[in-house]
Amino acid sequence: MLHRHWSTAMSTRFSLVVESPKSESQGIRSLAEEIFDEIRRLESLLSRFIEDSDVSRINRLQHGESTIVSPETWRCLTKAVEAARLTRGHFNVAYASATNPCGYMEPPFSLLTRPLRVRSETERLKIDLGGIGKGFALECIAAPWLRSYGYSHALLGADTSTILAMNPPEHPGWPVVIDGHDRERTVFLNNTSISCSGTQVRGNHIYHPVRVAFAVERHRVWVMTPSPTFADAFSTAAMTMTPDELAELPCDVFS
């Protein structure tokens, strides 16, 4: 039996689908509530729109100042730096900062340890995790929550933007319908993630960090990779990349 639950966080409807016997409905409902509460806790750390979040405190730093952050925020920023490297700067959570890194240049902040903290390396540091935070939230709750509770067959989603498929109950995988340019099609996901970015809903809202402008190469793109964090980041970056640049991304790309 498929158990389905939904809740809103990060301005998105998150979903949880678990395959398990009907007798476990109450336990899965309680687990879903815990999972959605955890996503909202992550939002309280990562959102630049929440005044006392880690990111808001980072964005108030002066050049050379640092602030202690949660392990989750530190890990998310670490993955964001890696995503910037893998996309040659097309994904950049610090694009609005006074120092705008391009390509392989170092970001305008440092990630320090003992304790975990972030130090500003620019006069105006502005971090925005909107292009990676939802995928990171899915990754955070997948293993420690679902697997620790003994539920291995699950489909997690941040609306239709990023989806993580774990151990499909049937071959060939969890069926997910995606909307292409001219038709819908079904893809089957097996222990992997898929993410979509596009201009159809919000218009041309994706910033091109390398060109330093709002500019995209295509209207919609899907990427597939095991990590929902990188799927989220790569789909954002893919909107601004040329076909040759897309070919170098460590993921499957299609539109």
Secondary structure, DSSP 8 states (H G I E B T S, - for coil): -EEEEEEEETTEEEEEEEE--GGGHHHHHHHHHHHHHHHHHHHHHH-TTSTTSHHHHHHT--TT-EEE--HHHHHHHHHHHHHHHHTTTSS-TTTTSSS---TT---SEEEETTTTEEEE-SSS-----TTTHHHHHHHHHIIIIIITTT---EEEEETTTEEEEES-SSSS-EEEEEE-SS-EEEEEESSEEEEEEESTTT-S--EETTTTEE--S-SEEEEEES-HHHHHHHHHHHTT--HHHHTTSSSEEE-
